[in-house]
């Protein structure tokens, strides 16, 4: 009887671990690449058009990567740092070439979240 109870508790523990692991995999970019984590971050960064991947800076190390993106007007660097299997990213808009104005009373050109070009 004790053996069956032990097996049941072990099976329940494995089931709970699988459910919690599945939920965490959807919420956190665990096990993804730096490119995948930056793609998620750049999709939420405002721009004048979709962000296009330009390349990786030569400064990149195994645990720290800087990727370049451009929307045609702005250039942004996505700084990704690995903490084990988790990538922490910070998109930084480096340069802008925008001098767009709709008119004196109408303000600047609208910016929006366009995502990342495939």
N, CA, C and O atoms as a MOPAC input file, in Angstrom:
PM7 MOZYME 1SCF
protein

 N      0.81300 1    -1.18800 1     0.00000 1
 C      0.00000 1     0.00000 1     0.00000 1
 C      0.86000 1     1.25700 1     0.00000 1
 O      0.55400 1     2.22700 1    -0.69400 1
 N      1.95100 1     1.23500 1     0.79200 1
 C      2.83100 1     2.39000 1     0.84400 1
 C      3.51400 1     2.60900 1    -0.50300 1
 O      3.74700 1     3.75000 1    -0.90300 1
 N      3.83300 1     1.52700 1    -1.20000 1
 C      4.49600 1     1.64600 1    -2.49400 1
 C      3.57100 1     2.31700 1    -3.51200 1
 O      4.01700 1     3.15900 1    -4.29100 1
 N      2.28700 1     1.94900 1    -3.51200 1
 C      1.33200 1     2.57300 1    -4.43000 1
 C      1.16200 1     4.06100 1    -4.12700 1
 O      1.06600 1     4.87600 1    -5.04400 1
 N      1.12600 1     4.40800 1    -2.85900 1
 C      1.01200 1     5.81100 1    -2.46600 1
 C      2.24200 1     6.59500 1    -2.91700 1
 O      2.12500 1     7.72400 1    -3.39300 1
 N      3.41400 1     5.99600 1    -2.76400 1
 C      4.65600 1     6.63700 1    -3.20900 1
 C      4.63600 1     6.86200 1    -4.72400 1
 O      5.02400 1     7.93300 1    -5.19000 1
 N      4.18900 1     5.86900 1    -5.49500 1
 C      4.10300 1     6.01300 1    -6.95100 1
 C      3.09200 1     7.09300 1    -7.34100 1
 O      3.33100 1     7.86700 1    -8.26900 1
 N      1.98100 1     7.14200 1    -6.64100 1
 C      0.96100 1     8.14800 1    -6.94400 1
 C      1.47800 1     9.55600 1    -6.65700 1
 O      1.24000 1    10.47000 1    -7.44700 1
 N      2.17700 1     9.74400 1    -5.55000 1
 C      2.73300 1    11.05000 1    -5.21300 1
 C      3.80700 1    11.44800 1    -6.22400 1
 O      3.87000 1    12.60900 1    -6.62900 1
 N      4.65000 1    10.50500 1    -6.63300 1
 C      5.69300 1    10.78900 1    -7.62800 1
 C      5.06800 1    11.17000 1    -8.97200 1
 O      5.53500 1    12.10300 1    -9.62500 1
 N      4.02900 1    10.46500 1    -9.38700 1
 C      3.35700 1    10.77200 1   -10.64700 1
 C      2.69600 1    12.14400 1   -10.59000 1
 O      2.73600 1    12.89400 1   -11.56600 1
 N      2.09100 1    12.47400 1    -9.46000 1
 C      1.48200 1    13.78700 1    -9.29100 1
 C      2.54600 1    14.88600 1    -9.33400 1
 O      2.31300 1    15.94100 1    -9.92300 1
 N      3.69600 1    14.65700 1    -8.72500 1
 C      4.79400 1    15.62600 1    -8.74900 1
 C      5.30300 1    15.86600 1   -10.16400 1
 O      5.56800 1    17.00600 1   -10.54500 1
 N      5.44000 1    14.79200 1   -10.94700 1
 C      5.87900 1    14.92900 1   -12.33700 1
 C      4.84600 1    15.69800 1   -13.14500 1
 O      5.21000 1    16.54400 1   -13.96300 1
 N      3.58200 1    15.42300 1   -12.93500 1
 C      2.51900 1    16.11800 1   -13.64000 1
 C      2.51000 1    17.60800 1   -13.31300 1
 O      2.37000 1    18.43700 1   -14.21200 1
 N      2.65500 1    17.94700 1   -12.06600 1
 C      2.70000 1    19.35300 1   -11.64700 1
 C      3.92100 1    20.04300 1   -12.24700 1
 O      3.81900 1    21.18400 1   -12.69900 1
 N      5.07000 1    19.37800 1   -12.26000 1
 C      6.28300 1    19.95900 1   -12.84200 1
 C      6.10500 1    20.22200 1   -14.33600 1
 O      6.56800 1    21.24400 1   -14.84200 1
 N      5.44600 1    19.31800 1   -15.03700 1
 C      5.20300 1    19.51600 1   -16.47000 1
 C      4.26800 1    20.69500 1   -16.73100 1
 O      4.49100 1    21.47400 1   -17.65800 1
 N      3.23400 1    20.82500 1   -15.92500 1
 C      2.29000 1    21.93200 1   -16.10400 1
 C      2.96400 1    23.26300 1   -15.80300 1
 O      2.83700 1    24.20500 1   -16.58500 1
 N      3.67600 1    23.35800 1   -14.68900 1
 C      4.36000 1    24.60000 1   -14.31600 1
 C      5.44100 1    24.93400 1   -15.34200 1
 O      5.59200 1    26.10100 1   -15.70300 1
 N      6.19000 1    23.95400 1   -15.81800 1
 C      7.21200 1    24.18200 1   -16.83600 1
 C      6.62200 1    24.66000 1   -18.14300 1
 O      7.20600 1    25.51600 1   -18.80700 1
 N      5.48600 1    24.12900 1   -18.52300 1
 C      4.81800 1    24.56900 1   -19.74900 1
 C      4.33400 1    26.00400 1   -19.66400 1
 O      4.43200 1    26.75700 1   -20.63200 1
 N      3.81300 1    26.38400 1   -18.50500 1
 C      3.35500 1    27.75900 1   -18.31200 1
 C      4.54800 1    28.70800 1   -18.31800 1
 O      4.48200 1    29.76500 1   -18.94600 1
 N      5.62700 1    28.36100 1   -17.64100 1
 C      6.80800 1    29.22300 1   -17.60300 1
 C      7.43200 1    29.36700 1   -18.97800 1
 O      7.94200 1    30.43900 1   -19.30300 1
 N      7.40900 1    28.32200 1   -19.80100 1
 C      7.98900 1    28.39700 1   -21.14600 1
 C      7.21500 1    29.36700 1   -22.02800 1
 O      7.79500 1    29.96700 1   -22.93300 1
 N      5.93100 1    29.53000 1   -21.78700 1
 C      5.14200 1    30.47300 1   -22.57300 1
 C      5.32000 1    31.90600 1   -22.08900 1
 O      5.22300 1    32.83500 1   -22.89000 1
 N      5.57500 1    32.10700 1   -20.81000 1
 C      5.69700 1    33.44800 1   -20.25200 1
 C      7.10400 1    34.02300 1   -20.37200 1
 O      7.25200 1    35.23200 1   -20.54700 1
 N      8.12000 1    33.20900 1   -20.28300 1
 C      9.50200 1    33.68000 1   -20.30900 1
 C     10.22000 1    33.14200 1   -21.54100 1
 O      9.97100 1    32.00700 1   -21.94800 1
 N     11.11100 1    33.93700 1   -22.14300 1
 C     11.86400 1    33.44500 1   -23.29800 1
 C     13.00900 1    32.52700 1   -22.87900 1
 O     14.17000 1    32.79900 1   -23.18600 1
 N     12.68800 1    31.45100 1   -22.18400 1
 C     13.70100 1    30.51400 1   -21.71100 1
 C     14.05000 1    29.55600 1   -22.83000 1
 O     13.16600 1    29.00100 1   -23.48300 1
 N     15.33500 1    29.36600 1   -23.04800 1
 C     15.77800 1    28.41000 1   -24.04900 1
 C     15.73500 1    28.95000 1   -25.46300 1
 O     16.07400 1    28.23000 1   -26.40200 1
 N     15.32600 1    30.20400 1   -25.64400 1
 C     15.34000 1    30.78300 1   -26.97600 1
 C     16.73100 1    31.32700 1   -27.26600 1
 O     17.60200 1    31.33400 1   -26.39700 1
 N     16.92600 1    31.77600 1   -28.48000 1
 C     18.18600 1    32.40900 1   -28.83900 1
 C     18.09700 1    33.90300 1   -28.55800 1
 O     17.02200 1    34.41900 1   -28.25400 1
 N     19.22600 1    34.59600 1   -28.65900 1
 C     19.22400 1    36.04500 1   -28.49000 1
 C     18.38600 1    36.69600 1   -29.58400 1
 O     17.69200 1    37.68200 1   -29.33500 1
 N     18.45100 1    36.14200 1   -30.79900 1
 C     17.66500 1    36.68900 1   -31.90700 1
 C     16.16600 1    36.56900 1   -31.63600 1
 O     15.40500 1    37.49200 1   -31.92600 1
 N     15.74800 1    35.44500 1   -31.08600 1
 C     14.33800 1    35.25100 1   -30.77300 1
 C     13.86600 1    36.19200 1   -29.68200 1
 O     12.77100 1    36.74800 1   -29.77000 1
 N     14.68000 1    36.37500 1   -28.65700 1
 C     14.30700 1    37.27600 1   -27.56800 1
 C     14.26800 1    38.72600 1   -28.05400 1
 O     13.38700 1    39.48700 1   -27.65600 1
 N     15.22600 1    39.11600 1   -28.92200 1
 C     15.22900 1    40.48200 1   -29.46000 1
 C     14.05700 1    40.70000 1   -30.40500 1
 O     13.50800 1    41.79900 1   -30.47200 1
 N     13.68000 1    39.68600 1   -31.11700 1
 C     12.53500 1    39.80300 1   -32.03400 1
 C     11.26600 1    40.13300 1   -31.24600 1
 O     10.46000 1    40.95500 1   -31.68100 1
 N     11.09300 1    39.50200 1   -30.10400 1
 C      9.93700 1    39.78000 1   -29.25000 1
 C      9.99900 1    41.21600 1   -28.72700 1
 O      8.98700 1    41.91700 1   -28.72800 1
 N     11.18100 1    41.65900 1   -28.27900 1
 C     11.32700 1    43.01000 1   -27.73700 1
 C     11.13700 1    44.07000 1   -28.82100 1
 O     10.49700 1    45.09100 1   -28.56900 1
 N     11.67700 1    43.85000 1   -30.01700 1
 C     11.57000 1    44.84200 1   -31.08900 1
 C     10.14600 1    44.92500 1   -31.63300 1
 O      9.75800 1    45.96200 1   -32.17000 1
 N      9.37000 1    43.86700 1   -31.50600 1
 C      7.98000 1    43.91200 1   -31.93600 1
 C      7.16800 1    44.87600 1   -31.08200 1
 O      6.12200 1    45.35800 1   -31.51700 1
 N      7.63900 1    45.16200 1   -29.86900 1
 C      6.94400 1    46.07900 1   -28.97300 1
 C      7.59300 1    47.45500 1   -28.91300 1
 O      7.18700 1    48.28300 1   -28.09700 1
 N      8.59200 1    47.72200 1   -29.75600 1
 C      9.28400 1    49.00300 1   -29.77900 1
 C      8.67900 1    49.88100 1   -30.86700 1
 O      8.49800 1    49.43700 1   -32.00000 1
 N      8.36900 1    51.11900 1   -30.52300 1
 C      7.75700 1    52.02900 1   -31.48600 1
 C      8.73300 1    52.36900 1   -32.59500 1
 O      9.93200 1    52.51300 1   -32.35800 1
 N      8.21700 1    52.49500 1   -33.79800 1
 C      9.02300 1    52.87800 1   -34.93800 1
 C      8.14900 1    53.48300 1   -36.00800 1
 O      6.92700 1    53.53100 1   -35.87100 1
 N      8.78500 1    53.95300 1   -37.09100 1
 C      8.05800 1    54.52800 1   -38.21300 1
 C      7.69800 1    53.48300 1   -39.25000 1
 O      7.05600 1    53.81100 1   -40.24800 1
 N      8.08100 1    52.26600 1   -39.05000 1
 C      7.77800 1    51.16400 1   -39.94700 1
 C      8.23800 1    49.88000 1   -39.29100 1
 O      8.69900 1    49.90900 1   -38.15000 1
 N      8.12600 1    48.75100 1   -39.97700 1
 C      8.58700 1    47.49200 1   -39.38600 1
 C     10.10800 1    47.49000 1   -39.21900 1
 O     10.83600 1    48.03700 1   -40.04700 1
 N     10.56500 1    46.87600 1   -38.15000 1
 C     11.99900 1    46.78300 1   -37.88600 1
 C     12.59400 1    45.67300 1   -38.73600 1
 O     12.05500 1    44.56800 1   -38.78600 1
 N     13.70200 1    45.96200 1   -39.40100 1
 C     14.41900 1    44.99200 1   -40.22500 1
 C     15.73600 1    44.66100 1   -39.54500 1
 O     16.47200 1    45.55300 1   -39.12400 1
 N     16.02500 1    43.38000 1   -39.44200 1
 C     17.27700 1    42.92100 1   -38.82800 1
 C     18.44100 1    43.31300 1   -39.73200 1
 O     18.41800 1    43.01500 1   -40.92600 1
 N     19.45800 1    43.97600 1   -39.18300 1
 C     20.61100 1    44.42500 1   -39.95400 1
 C     21.84400 1    43.55400 1   -39.74300 1
 O     22.64600 1    43.38600 1   -40.66200 1
 N     22.00200 1    43.00500 1   -38.55900 1
 C     23.16100 1    42.16500 1   -38.28900 1
 C     23.54900 1    42.20800 1   -36.82600 1
 O     22.90600 1    42.85500 1   -36.00000 1
 N     24.61000 1    41.50400 1   -36.54100 1
 C     25.11700 1    41.38900 1   -35.17700 1
 C     26.41100 1    42.19000 1   -35.08400 1
 O     27.26500 1    42.10200 1   -35.96600 1
 N     26.55600 1    42.96300 1   -34.02700 1
 C     27.78700 1    43.73200 1   -33.85100 1
 C     28.94300 1    42.80300 1   -33.48900 1
 O     28.73800 1    41.79300 1   -32.81700 1
 N     30.15400 1    43.13600 1   -33.92900 1
 C     31.29800 1    42.25400 1   -33.65000 1
 C     31.65600 1    42.15200 1   -32.17500 1
 O     32.41900 1    41.26700 1   -31.79100 1
 N     31.12200 1    43.03900 1   -31.34000 1
 C     31.38700 1    43.01000 1   -29.90100 1
 C     30.73000 1    41.82500 1   -29.20800 1
 O     31.01900 1    41.56000 1   -28.04100 1
 N     29.86200 1    41.11800 1   -29.89200 1
 C     29.04100 1    40.07300 1   -29.29400 1
 C     29.87900 1    38.97300 1   -28.64500 1
 O     30.86500 1    38.50400 1   -29.21500 1
 N     29.47300 1    38.58100 1   -27.46100 1
 C     30.08900 1    37.48000 1   -26.72200 1
 C     29.05800 1    36.36900 1   -26.57500 1
 O     27.93300 1    36.49000 1   -27.06100 1
 N     29.43800 1    35.30300 1   -25.91200 1
 C     28.50800 1    34.18200 1   -25.73900 1
 C     27.34400 1    34.55100 1   -24.82400 1
 O     26.22900 1    34.06800 1   -25.01900 1
 N     27.59300 1    35.40800 1   -23.81900 1
 C     26.54000 1    35.75400 1   -22.87300 1
 C     25.98900 1    37.15300 1   -23.08400 1
 O     25.03000 1    37.54400 1   -22.41900 1
 N     26.58300 1    37.91700 1   -24.00400 1
 C     26.09600 1    39.27200 1   -24.28300 1
 C     26.12900 1    39.50900 1   -25.78400 1
 O     27.17300 1    39.35400 1   -26.41800 1
 N     24.98400 1    39.88600 1   -26.35700 1
 C     24.84700 1    40.05200 1   -27.80000 1
 C     24.17700 1    41.39000 1   -28.07100 1
 O     23.24300 1    41.78000 1   -27.36900 1
 N     24.66000 1    42.09400 1   -29.09500 1
 C     24.02000 1    43.32400 1   -29.53800 1
 C     23.63500 1    43.14000 1   -30.99600 1
 O     24.48800 1    42.88900 1   -31.84800 1
 N     22.33400 1    43.26900 1   -31.27800 1
 C     21.81700 1    43.10200 1   -32.63200 1
 C     21.31000 1    44.45400 1   -33.13800 1
 O     20.70700 1    45.22000 1   -32.38700 1
 N     21.56000 1    44.73900 1   -34.42000 1
 C     21.12400 1    45.99900 1   -35.03100 1
 C     19.83700 1    45.80100 1   -35.80600 1
 O     19.66100 1    44.80300 1   -36.50600 1
 N     18.92600 1    46.78000 1   -35.66900 1
 C     17.67400 1    46.80800 1   -36.41100 1
 C     17.49100 1    48.19600 1   -37.00300 1
 O     18.03100 1    49.17300 1   -36.48300 1
 N     16.73700 1    48.28700 1   -38.08300 1
 C     16.43000 1    49.56900 1   -38.70800 1
 C     14.99400 1    49.54600 1   -39.20500 1
 O     14.50300 1    48.52100 1   -39.67700 1
 N     14.31800 1    50.70800 1   -39.09000 1
 C     12.96400 1    50.82900 1   -39.64000 1
 C     12.94900 1    51.74000 1   -40.86100 1
 O     11.88100 1    52.14500 1   -41.31900 1
 N     14.11100 1    52.06100 1   -41.38600 1
 C     14.22400 1    52.94700 1   -42.52900 1
 C     14.56700 1    54.36600 1   -42.12200 1
 O     15.14300 1    55.11200 1   -42.91400 1
 N     14.22700 1    54.75300 1   -40.90700 1
 C     14.52800 1    56.08700 1   -40.38700 1
 C     15.38500 1    56.01000 1   -39.12800 1
 O     16.29500 1    56.81800 1   -38.94200 1
 N     15.09900 1    55.05800 1   -38.28000 1
 C     15.80400 1    54.90200 1   -37.00800 1
 C     16.65100 1    53.64300 1   -37.04300 1
 O     16.32600 1    52.68300 1   -37.74300 1
 N     17.73100 1    53.65100 1   -36.29300 1
 C     18.47600 1    52.42100 1   -36.03800 1
 C     18.38700 1    52.13500 1   -34.54800 1
 O     18.47500 1    53.04100 1   -33.72000 1
 N     18.21600 1    50.88300 1   -34.22900 1
 C     18.08500 1    50.47000 1   -32.83400 1
 C     19.00700 1    49.29400 1   -32.58400 1
 O     19.18800 1    48.43600 1   -33.44800 1
 N     19.57800 1    49.26200 1   -31.41600 1
 C     20.38500 1    48.13200 1   -30.98600 1
 C     19.65500 1    47.38600 1   -29.90300 1
 O     19.20100 1    47.98400 1   -28.92800 1
 N     19.53800 1    46.10000 1   -30.06400 1
 C     18.90200 1    45.26700 1   -29.04600 1
 C     20.01100 1    44.59600 1   -28.24300 1
 O     20.73200 1    43.74400 1   -28.76000 1
 N     20.14000 1    44.97900 1   -26.99500 1
 C     21.16600 1    44.44100 1   -26.11500 1
 C     20.58100 1    43.25400 1   -25.36800 1
 O     19.65800 1    43.41200 1   -24.56900 1
 N     21.11100 1    42.07500 1   -25.62300 1
 C     20.61600 1    40.85200 1   -24.97700 1
 C     21.71900 1    40.27200 1   -24.10500 1
 O     22.87600 1    40.18800 1   -24.51800 1
 N     21.35300 1    39.87900 1   -22.90800 1
 C     22.30500 1    39.29500 1   -21.96700 1
 C     21.71700 1    37.99300 1   -21.42900 1
 O     20.55400 1    37.94000 1   -21.02700 1
 N     22.53200 1    36.95900 1   -21.42900 1
 C     22.07300 1    35.64300 1   -20.98600 1
 C     22.33800 1    35.46200 1   -19.49600 1
 O     23.43500 1    35.72300 1   -19.00300 1
 N     21.31300 1    35.01300 1   -18.80200 1
 C     21.42100 1    34.58900 1   -17.41100 1
 C     20.94600 1    33.14600 1   -17.37900 1
 O     19.77100 1    32.87600 1   -17.13200 1
 N     21.85800 1    32.22900 1   -17.62600 1
 C     21.48200 1    30.82600 1   -17.77200 1
 C     20.69100 1    30.66400 1   -19.05300 1
 O     21.13900 1    31.12900 1   -20.10100 1
 N     19.53000 1    30.02300 1   -19.01300 1
 C     18.73100 1    29.86000 1   -20.22900 1
 C     17.81600 1    31.05200 1   -20.52700 1
 O     17.09100 1    31.02900 1   -21.52100 1
 N     17.83600 1    32.09500 1   -19.68400 1
 C     16.95500 1    33.24200 1   -19.82500 1
 C     17.70100 1    34.40300 1   -20.46300 1
 O     18.77800 1    34.78000 1   -20.00200 1
 N     17.12900 1    34.97700 1   -21.53400 1
 C     17.70600 1    36.15700 1   -22.19300 1
 C     16.95600 1    37.39200 1   -21.72000 1
 O     15.73400 1    37.46400 1   -21.84100 1
 N     17.68300 1    38.36100 1   -21.18200 1
 C     17.12200 1    39.64100 1   -20.78200 1
 C     17.52500 1    40.64200 1   -21.85000 1
 O     18.71200 1    40.80600 1   -22.13200 1
 N     16.53800 1    41.31900 1   -22.45200 1
 C     16.82000 1    42.20800 1   -23.57700 1
 C     16.39700 1    43.63400 1   -23.26600 1
 O     15.48800 1    43.88000 1   -22.47300 1
 N     17.08900 1    44.57300 1   -23.91900 1
 C     16.75600 1    45.98400 1   -23.80600 1
 C     16.95800 1    46.62600 1   -25.16900 1
 O     18.09800 1    46.80200 1   -25.60000 1
 N     15.86200 1    46.98400 1   -25.86400 1
 C     16.01700 1    47.67100 1   -27.14100 1
 C     16.32500 1    49.15400 1   -26.91000 1
 O     15.64000 1    49.81700 1   -26.13200 1
 N     17.35100 1    49.66800 1   -27.58300 1
 C     17.76400 1    51.05600 1   -27.44100 1
 C     17.80400 1    51.67600 1   -28.82900 1
 O     18.53500 1    51.19900 1   -29.69700 1
 N     17.01700 1    52.74700 1   -29.05600 1
 C     17.06100 1    53.44400 1   -30.33400 1
 C     18.31600 1    54.31100 1   -30.33200 1
 O     18.43200 1    55.25600 1   -29.55100 1
 N     19.26200 1    53.97300 1   -31.22800 1
 C     20.56300 1    54.62500 1   -31.24000 1
 C     20.56700 1    55.92600 1   -32.03700 1
 O     20.98300 1    56.96200 1   -31.51800 1
 N     20.11700 1    55.89100 1   -33.27600 1
 C     20.15300 1    57.05000 1   -34.15300 1
 C     18.79700 1    57.24600 1   -34.79500 1
 O     18.03300 1    56.29700 1   -34.97200 1
 N     18.51200 1    58.48100 1   -35.13800 1
 C     17.28900 1    58.76000 1   -35.87000 1
 C     17.59500 1    59.75100 1   -36.98000 1
 O     18.39200 1    60.67100 1   -36.79600 1
 N     16.97200 1    59.56700 1   -38.11100 1
 C     17.11800 1    60.45700 1   -39.25300 1
 C     15.79300 1    61.14500 1   -39.55800 1
 O     15.58300 1    61.62800 1   -40.67000 1
 N     14.91100 1    61.18900 1   -38.58300 1
 C     13.56700 1    61.69100 1   -38.81200 1
 C     13.50500 1    63.18200 1   -38.52900 1
 O     13.90000 1    63.63500 1   -37.45500 1
 N     13.01600 1    63.92900 1   -39.47800 1
 C     12.72300 1    65.33900 1   -39.31700 1
 C     11.33700 1    65.58300 1   -39.86300 1
 O     11.09500 1    66.59600 1   -40.52000 1
 N     10.43500 1    64.68100 1   -39.60400 1
 C      9.11400 1    64.68500 1   -40.21000 1
 C      8.15100 1    65.53300 1   -39.39000 1
 O      8.07900 1    65.41800 1   -38.16600 1
 N      7.42200 1    66.37900 1   -40.08900 1
 C      6.37400 1    67.17800 1   -39.45600 1
 C      5.19800 1    67.25400 1   -40.40400 1
 O      5.38000 1    67.42900 1   -41.60800 1
 N      4.01300 1    67.12600 1   -39.88400 1
 C      2.81100 1    67.18700 1   -40.70400 1
 C      2.36600 1    68.62400 1   -40.95200 1
 O      1.54400 1    68.86800 1   -41.83400 1
 N      2.87800 1    69.54800 1   -40.21300 1
 C      2.51100 1    70.95500 1   -40.33100 1
 C      2.70000 1    71.63800 1   -38.99200 1
 O      2.95200 1    70.98600 1   -37.97800 1
 N      2.57900 1    72.94100 1   -38.99600 1
 C      2.83600 1    73.67900 1   -37.76700 1
 C      1.86200 1    73.32200 1   -36.64500 1
 O      2.25300 1    73.24000 1   -35.48100 1
 N      0.60900 1    73.11200 1   -36.99500 1
 C     -0.39500 1    72.84800 1   -35.96200 1
 C     -0.72400 1    71.37200 1   -35.79700 1
 O     -1.49200 1    71.01200 1   -34.90500 1
 N     -0.15600 1    70.50500 1   -36.64300 1
 C     -0.55400 1    69.10300 1   -36.64300 1
 C      0.43600 1    68.17600 1   -35.96100 1
 O      0.13700 1    66.99300 1   -35.79200 1
 N      1.58500 1    68.65700 1   -35.56700 1
 C      2.52200 1    67.83800 1   -34.80400 1
 C      3.43700 1    66.97400 1   -35.65500 1
 O      3.54500 1    67.15700 1   -36.86700 1
 N      4.08200 1    66.04600 1   -35.00400 1
 C      5.05500 1    65.17100 1   -35.65200 1
 C      4.36100 1    63.99000 1   -36.32200 1
 O      3.18400 1    63.72100 1   -36.08100 1
 N      5.11100 1    63.29400 1   -37.16500 1
 C      4.58300 1    62.10500 1   -37.83500 1
 C      4.26300 1    61.02100 1   -36.80000 1
 O      4.98400 1    60.88500 1   -35.81200 1
 N      3.22100 1    60.27200 1   -37.01000 1
 C      2.82700 1    59.25100 1   -36.01700 1
 C      3.80200 1    58.09800 1   -35.99700 1
 O      4.33100 1    57.68900 1   -37.03100 1
 N      4.02900 1    57.58500 1   -34.82000 1
 C      4.83000 1    56.37600 1   -34.63800 1
 C      3.90900 1    55.29600 1   -34.11000 1
 O      2.90600 1    55.58300 1   -33.45700 1
 N      4.25100 1    54.06700 1   -34.39500 1
 C      3.40800 1    52.96500 1   -33.93700 1
 C      4.24800 1    51.72200 1   -33.75900 1
 O      5.43300 1    51.71300 1   -34.09300 1
 N      3.64500 1    50.68100 1   -33.23800 1
 C      4.31300 1    49.38600 1   -33.10000 1
 C      3.97600 1    48.56800 1   -34.34100 1
 O      2.85700 1    48.07800 1   -34.48900 1
 N      4.94700 1    48.42900 1   -35.22100 1
 C      4.71800 1    47.73300 1   -36.48500 1
 C      5.20700 1    46.29300 1   -36.44000 1
 O      4.83700 1    45.49800 1   -37.30400 1
 N      6.01200 1    45.94200 1   -35.47600 1
 C      6.54400 1    44.58500 1   -35.42200 1
 C      7.87100 1    44.46200 1   -36.13000 1
 O      8.52800 1    45.46100 1   -36.42400 1
 N      8.26000 1    43.24100 1   -36.40000 1
 C      9.54600 1    42.94300 1   -37.01300 1
 C      9.27100 1    42.33300 1   -38.37100 1
 O      8.43500 1    41.43700 1   -38.49200 1
 N      9.96800 1    42.81100 1   -39.40000 1
 C      9.79200 1    42.25500 1   -40.74100 1
 C     10.35800 1    40.83800 1   -40.78700 1
 O     11.41200 1    40.57800 1   -40.20700 1
 N      9.67300 1    39.92100 1   -41.46700 1
 C     10.16700 1    38.53700 1   -41.51900 1
 C     11.45600 1    38.41100 1   -42.29200 1
 O     11.99200 1    37.31100 1   -42.42200 1

